Amino acid sequence: MGIELGKIGVWRAGAVDPEFAEEAERLGYGTIWIGGSPPADLAAVDGLLEATRKIAVATGIVNMWTAGAAEVAASYHRIAVDHANRFLLGVGVGHPEMQDAYTSPYQKILGYLDELDAVGVPAGSVVLAALGPKVLRVAGERTAGAHPYLTTPEHTRQARETLGSGPLLAPEQKVVLDTDPERARAIARPVVGAYLGLRNYTNSLLRFGYTELDFYNGGSDRLVDALALHGDAATIARGITAHLEAGADHVAVQVLTADGADPRPAYRELAAALF
């Protein structure tokens, strides 16, 4: 893969301000992940790449059910002309509970990757959202690698074993920069809890020792603490580094804040601890 992601990136849901991208680059982050389900035109990517000099931009992730492969491929080629080796196309099948026409996710993945291949999107510029072993193997065989979401270092360790030593492994990790556990959990629990009704995530967590009891009322303390690290910058940096020690090549850090407050102060503090 010719794209340099760096060890640590920032993950932001929805639109990302070019000024935010410029600061992330100055702070030393290697990649900006555009979270959620960016539309097939990938218009947000151009602005971030144009506003910066070397930081990579990745999608985390384009939804295969709502963004057609042909349009996504055309958008990829448009971006690649002006910004070679700075854009990573993250794709995935999303959640069965949110798709009316959600039939066979596995076959959808294979068909979508076939379409991207057919119109010349390089496999090394694509990464696949993957949690379970079956899709992780596809990620390693058909794309640059895997971008797991809502996971722990234990998942990262097992994902690396499944992928082997070559493919990219770039998990997302939520964090709350707050040393008060109750306050941090109050920020994290609504975000974590929103995913606990989605069976691809709960099935994955069940494989790693959590139980149905951990999914009630927005998540148990131990689950919320694992999925959304909290503490001071040094403590959180150690938790992020745990993914790298478990076999990740890159960690996409999603800062959670109270009432939608600006996350940049937290990213600044974390940068000082990480780089």
VENZIGI-V646559 format. One record per helix or strand. SS is the DSSP state (h for helix, s for strand). FROM is the first residue (numbers start at 0). LEN is the number of residues. If there is no record, write none. Layout:
SS_FROM_LEN, SS_FROM_LEN
This chain:
s_7_6, h_17_10, s_30_5, h_42_9, s_55_5, s_61_2, h_68_14, s_86_6, h_95_3, h_104_14, h_122_3, s_125_3, h_132_10, s_144_2, h_152_11, s_167_11, h_180_13, h_198_8, h_211_7, h_220_7, s_227_4, h_232_13, s_249_6, h_257_3, h_263_11
